[in-house]
């Protein structure tokens, strides 16, 4: 019986986070990203509103993939 209540509470919390976020999250995507970032030290409010933005010294910078020259080269 406690598993049903736990699932209901998690569903309610995810829905509340989804409603308060500025970013347009889908329920499964938000649930997945919350699970991935559960043990990280991030501001929840900032992360919910700008999930693809990294904060550097209070300034927002979009994360970009590393340049090809910067990627590790694996010898074969």
Order of alpha helices (4+ residues) and beta strands (2+ residues): alpha-alpha-alpha-beta-beta
